[in-house]
Amino acid sequence: MSNALENFTIVDEGSSVRVALPVGDDIDWIRFSKGFRQEAHVSFISTLSAHLSRVNACVYRNGSQQLYSAGADRNVLCWAPQNDRRRLHLEAESTKKSIVTNDEWSDDD
């Protein structure tokens, strides 16, 4: 069994740090403030749930606000802000259509 502390990701947001921490088949988003000369503040942001079994790893893609997670269910999921999801869905559909319509057969087969 993998240790969650080896598979988390950290996102530096300037005045705070977000951590995506695998917890079983979910991912907990936690924010740590890092104010100068202030007491550190920890706040729970949300729980991301969609994997069918244990989350093995999380990776944050800088500049895109996308979090990728890989689970023991053999799924790699992309987590994105609501306003970015439609664009990602359209790109995925376009890729699927390209794969389906692409002719890779040769006359020799």
C-alpha positions in Angstrom: 0.0 0.0 0.0 1.4 3.4 -1.0 1.9 6.2 1.5 -0.2 9.3 0.7 2.6 11.5 1.9 4.7 10.4 -1.1 1.9 11.2 -3.6 0.6 14.6 -2.8 1.1 17.8 -4.7 1.7 21.4 -3.5 0.5 24.6 -5.3 2.1 27.9 -4.4 -0.4 30.7 -4.7 1.8 33.5 -3.3 0.1 34.3 0.0 -1.0 30.7 0.5 -0.2 27.1 -0.4 -2.7 24.5 -1.5 -2.1 20.8 -1.0 -3.9 18.0 -2.8 -3.7 15.0 -0.5 -4.9 11.6 -1.5 -7.1 10.1 1.3 -8.3 6.6 0.2 -10.3 7.0 -3.0 -10.8 10.8 -2.5 -8.5 13.9 -2.7 -8.6 16.5 0.0 -7.7 20.1 -1.0 -6.2 22.0 2.0 -5.0 25.6 2.1 -2.2 26.8 4.3 -1.8 30.6 4.7 1.8 31.8 4.9 1.3 35.4 6.0 4.4 37.2 7.2 4.6 37.4 11.0 1.2 36.0 11.3 0.0 32.7 12.8 -0.3 30.1 10.0 -3.9 29.4 9.1 -5.1 26.0 7.8 -8.4 25.7 6.0 -10.2 22.8 4.3 -11.2 23.7 0.8 -13.0 20.6 -0.6 -13.0 16.9 -1.2 -12.7 15.6 -4.8 -14.5 12.3 -5.3 -14.6 10.2 -8.5 -12.1 7.5 -8.3 -13.4 4.0 -7.7 -10.5 2.9 -5.6 -7.4 4.3 -3.9 -5.8 7.4 -5.4 -2.1 6.7 -6.1 -0.8 10.1 -7.1 -1.7 13.8 -7.7 0.0 16.3 -9.9 -0.9 19.9 -10.4 -0.3 21.5 -13.8 1.1 25.0 -13.2 -0.5 27.8 -15.2 -3.6 25.8 -16.1 -5.4 25.3 -12.7 -5.7 21.6 -13.5 -5.1 18.8 -11.1 -4.4 15.3 -12.4 -5.0 12.2 -10.3 -4.2 8.5 -10.9 -5.9 5.8 -9.1 -5.7 2.0 -8.5 -8.9 1.9 -10.6 -6.6 2.5 -13.6 -8.2 5.9 -14.3 -6.3 9.2 -14.7 -8.7 12.1 -14.0 -8.3 15.8 -14.8 -9.8 18.2 -12.2 -10.4 21.7 -13.5 -12.3 24.8 -12.5 -16.0 24.9 -13.7 -15.3 27.5 -16.5 -12.5 25.3 -17.9 -14.5 22.0 -18.0 -16.5 22.8 -21.2 -13.3 23.6 -23.2 -11.6 20.4 -21.9 -14.7 18.3 -22.8 -14.8 19.8 -26.3 -11.1 19.0 -26.8 -11.6 15.5 -25.6 -14.5 14.9 -28.0 -12.5 16.3 -30.9 -9.7 14.0 -30.1 -12.0 11.0 -29.9 -13.5 11.9 -33.3 -10.0 12.2 -34.8 -9.0 8.8 -33.5 -12.2 7.1 -34.8 -12.0 8.7 -38.2 -8.3 8.2 -38.7 -7.6 5.4 -41.3 -4.6 3.4 -40.2 -5.3 0.3 -42.3 -3.1 -0.6 -45.2 -4.2 -2.4 -48.4 -1.8 -5.2 -47.4 -3.9 -6.1 -44.3 
